[in-house]
Amino acid sequence: MRVSVVIVTYRSKGDIAECIASVRRSLGNVSHEIIAVDNGSDDDTAAALCDRVDHLVRNPTNFGFARAANQGVT
């Protein structure tokens, strides 16, 4: 089994590293991928995500949580 985790971010630079670390700890040895969708953050959140996630979607503006979550799933 492989688990895909979608994280939607917006101005989360200060918290995103711990969020991702917590997800990885929680999953333990379960095969997984982390997909992040940044909603146009202006605080370098996307840069903080680059090396921490398997796939990053960068939106030019904040499209809202639901649309961003759907982007991560597709």
N, C-alpha and C positions, 0 to 999 in steps of 0.2 A: 504494500500500500504506500502511496505517495500523497502527502498532504501539501496543498498550496495555501499559503497564508497571504491575504491581501491587507496591506496597511495603507490607509489614506492619511496623508500629512498636510499640514498647513502651518507654517511658522513654528516648526517643532524641533529646530536644531538642538536645543538644550536637552530634549527628552528622548530623541529618537534612538540614540545608541543604547540606552538602557532598555527601551521597549524591544528592540531587536534581540538584545542579549536575553531578555526574559522569555521571548518566544522560543529562541533556540534551546534554552534550558528546559523549558516546559516540554518540548518535543523530544528531547533526549536523543535516542537512537532511531527515531522514526524518520524515514526518508521524507525530505520536505524541500520546498522552495519558498522564498519570501519575495513577494511582488509588492513594490511600493509605488503609490501614485501620489505625486506631489502636486498640490493644487495651487501652483503659482506663488509659492512662498518667496518672500523678498529678504529672507534672513539666512541664506545659504543652506537651508535644509536639504535641498537636492544634492549639493556637494557632499554633505555629511552622509548621504545615503549611498553614494556611488560604489563604495568598496564594501558595503555592508549587506547589500541585497542581491538577489539573483537577477532581478529584472526591475528597471525603473522607468516609469512613465512620467514625463514632465509636462504638466499642463501650463499654458501661458498665462492662465488666470484661474481664479477659484470657480470651478464648475459646480461646487456643492458635493456633499458626501456621497449621495446616492449615485450620481453620475460617475464620480471617481471610482467608487467601489465596483461599479459595472465595468469600467475600463480595465480594472485589474483582473477581472474574471475572464474577459475575452482575449 
